[in-house]
Amino acid sequence: MHKKNWPLWEVFIRSKSGLSHKHVGSLHAADAQMAVENARDVYTRRNEGISIWVVESAHITASNPDESESLFDPANDKVYRHPTFYNLPDELKHI
């Protein structure tokens, strides 16, 4: 496969155990294994991560920002899902 035809891969890194993977960038690679190795070399040069995910960009489906109101509108009808009915102690700062 010629380098011009290599697919684009999206790279996600988990910096510490218990944290979510975060999108850090994109790169071209011939296959998934090469994408992981290249992502390691490019995005974790200073031990920034403990886990790498790569996803071929062609396999990602995203919502349209222009349609966000209709997409997320049904959730607004479910007020019971929002923690507004509870009194939380002041010690809880991350909720």
PyMOL commands that set and color helices and strands:
alter all, ss='L'
color gray80, all
select helices_A, chain A and resi 3-5+32-43+57-59+65-76+79-81
alter helices_A, ss='H'
color red, helices_A
select strands_A, chain A and resi 8-14+22-28+51-56
alter strands_A, ss='S'
color yellow, strands_A
deselect
rebuild
show_as cartoon
